[in-house]
């Protein structure tokens, strides 16, 4: 009989007492708590178990050793001394305005005071109330502070007119952690993003950021070894049930749900919710992670800042850029890395400095993200975009370039005028984002010895080479492909090659000329 797999329970006591499966990560928590005083920050994408980790730390610092019987930490050296614990889940506070946020934080502080057995005198100022709670809690011992989703009010108000007031409330609140340093035993803060220009980081100079620390890279998510140990029998059962080869089935699961990397030298991990829902749903491959929360925040930022998403997939990123998320000067790399839509692929040294290359973690993220991206760019219903993609897939399989041209024109025409720039690269990205969803092998800005090909599609029975122009004859694009020998690297593939030149018009804001020629 298998233990139940929960994907929605983040209270450690309930998981253990209820008999749910828990993948033992308690050795990481032992590493955290073994220092005399630890003040840590760690960001991870949503649904990676941050709230459960906060609950685990709460039980450790309350001295509830029996809950951990049978887990790694149980037999590790630790005194299990109880401490006064302040546990704040900031996502539970409404934050439609700074005033509402302040009231919500006050309520959370009062609830914590009641649990510890403290009476507070301040009534309406969350920062003063929090400071009073810490000051009085120290009478019960060194204080432990656990803060989950510290950034939720900032994320939800990212472009609101009152964002500065919200930020000020949080600054006045979090500053108490630094001010109370001498009374603290342990602090652990989690969130999805690491906002720079926010005083919790500029003034908490004793805060250790372990987000990209190799020592804690697999603290969240499941490694392949853990998946085999805890879920191997179930995956074999699902393979047999679905009448597929066990090895091939596991490889497919790995391609769909593994792949998150939080340090360049670390192992990759699975998202716990995606894998758990996959198994609970009888081995049905689906975009479970996307379905558990709206990605609207991400696409709002990409659109508002006019960020070129695909440029991030092909350009090296400096480590300084990845370190934080700057609201005033937003860039795609830290935003997409911290929120889990991209992950670390590899690191190279450039002028003695590391540069990072990013990629989609897995098939689940890639397919779902790109559909939502195309839908967001065009401001069209996701179902409409999905229907267009299916039509394009059929046209590509049958080599029906006229249908491909027609569908692309229709898609671009539907994009609101304000969202279409006059830049050739913008249209190229629109087409590229659509092509990536077709299931074919797509290459953008392919560098060869004599130039750079805009886009290449390698289908199972055909190759298409695209060159884009803005207000220039499409035949010039065909000539460029020929003169620069763009087709030469693909001549030995044994597939027919079609050269396609596309001319975009600044005035019409769409494709106005499409010329194609078969390579002989």
Residue, then its C-alpha position, 0 to 999 in steps of 0.5 A: x500500500x502506497x503512502x498518499x501523495x499530497x500536493x496541497x498540504x503545507x503543515x508538517x504536523x498534518x503531513x506526518x500525522x496523516x501518513x502522507x509521503x514526505x521526501x526526507x530533506x531534513x538534513x538540509x534543515x539540520x545544516x541551517x539550524x546548526x549555526x549559533x545564529x542564522x539569518x537566511x533568505x532563500x527564494x524559489x518558484x511557487x509550489x516548490x515547498x517553501x511553506x512546508x519548509x517554514x512549517x518544518x523549521x517551526x516544529x524544530x524550534x518548538x522542540x517537537x522531536x517526536x514528529x521527526x522520528x524516522x527522518x534524518x535529523x532525528x539522530x543528528x546532534x541537536x538539543x531540540x531546545x524550544x524557542x519563542x517562534x514568530x511565524x508570519x505568512x505574508x501572503x495571508x495578509x490582503x494588500x490591496x492598499x498600504x492601509x489594508x496591508x498594515x492592518x493585515x500585518x497587525x493581525x498576524x503579529x497579534x496572533x503570534x503574540x497570543x500564541x506565545x502568551x504576550x500582550x501588546x500595547x501598540x494597536x495600528x502600526x504594524x512595524x511598531x507592533x512587530x518590534x514590540x513582539x520581538x522585544x517581549x518574546x525575548x523574555x522567553x528565550x532567543x527569538x526565531x522569526x520565520x517569514x513566508x512569501x515576504x514579497x507577495x504584497x510587492x508582486x501583487x502591486x507591481x504596477x499599482x500607483x500605491x506601490x511605494x506606500x506598500x514598500x514603505x509599510x514592508x520597510x518599516x516592518x522588516x527593519x525590526x529584524x536588523x534592529x533586534x539582532x541581539x535577541x535573535x536565534x534564527x531568521x528564515x525568509x522565503x519568497x519567489x523573487x529577490x527584490x533589490x532596492x527594497x530595504x529588507x536587503x539594503x538594510x539587513x546586511x546580516x542576511x545570508x542569501x542562500x538562493x544560489x548556494x550549491x549547499x542548498x541547491x537541492x533543498x527544494x524539489x526532488x532529485x532523480x535519485x529521490x524520485x527513484x527511491x520514493x516513486x520508482x515503484x509507482x512509475x513502474x506500475x503506471x508504465x505497466x498500466x499504460x502498456x509502455x516500456x518502463x525505461x522509455x516511460x521514465x525518460x519521458x517523465x524526466x523530460x516533462x518534469x525534471x530540469x530545474x537547476x539552482x546552481x550551475x554545479x548542482x543536480x537538477x530537480x523535479x517540481x514536487x507538485x507537478x510530479x505528485x499530480x502526475x502520479x495522482x492523475x494516473x500518469x497523465x502528462x499535463x501542465x500541472x505547475x501552470x494550472x496551479x497558479x496564474x502566470x499573469x504577473x510574468x506576462x504583465x511585466x514582459x509586456x509593460x517593460x517591452x522585454x524581449x523574452x527570446x533574447x534571454x534564451x540566446x544571450x549570456x547573462x552576467x551573474x550580477x544581473x541574476x542576483x536580484x529583481x529590480x522593479x525600476x529597471x526590470x530585466x527578463x533574466x532574473x525575473x524568469x529565473x527566480x519565478x521558475x520559467x527559466x533555469x540555469x543551463x550552464x556557466x562559462x567564464x568570460x574575461x575571468x567572470x562567470x556568465x550564465x546561459x538559461x533554458x526552459x527547465x522541461x517540457x511542461x514549462x516550455x509548452x505551457x509558457x510559450x502558449x501563454x506568451x503567444x496568447x499574451x502578446x496577441x491578447x487573444x484567448x488561449x483556446x484560439x491560439x491553441x487552435x491556430x497552433x494545431x492548424x499550423x502543425x497540420x500545415x507544416x506536416x503537409x508542407x502547405x506554406x500557403x496555409x502557414x503564411x495565412x495563419x501567421x498573417x491572421x495572428x499578427x493582425x490580431x495583435x493590438x496596434x499598441x503592442x506591435x513595434x516597427x522593429x523587424x526583431x519584434x515581428x521575428x520574435x512573434x513568428x519565432x514564438x509561434x513556431x516553437x509551439x509546433x513541435x518541430x526543431x526551431x533555431x533562431x539567429x543561427x550563426x554560420x561562417x558567412x552570416x546569421x540566419x534569422x530562423x530555421x525550421x527542421x521538420x521530419x521531412x523538410x527544412x525551411x530557411x527564413x529571412x526577414x526584412x522590413x520594408x524591403x523586397x522579399x526577393x532580397x531576402x531570398x538573394x541574401x540566403x543564396x549569396x551567403x550560403x545559408x542552406x549549405x549546413x543543411x545540404x547533407x540532411x537529405x531533406x528538401x529545403x525551402x527558402x522563404x523571404x518575408x517582408x514586413x511593412x511599418x505602415x501595414x504592420x504585418x507581412x506584406x510580401x512572402x516569397x519562397x523558392x525550392x532549393x535545387 
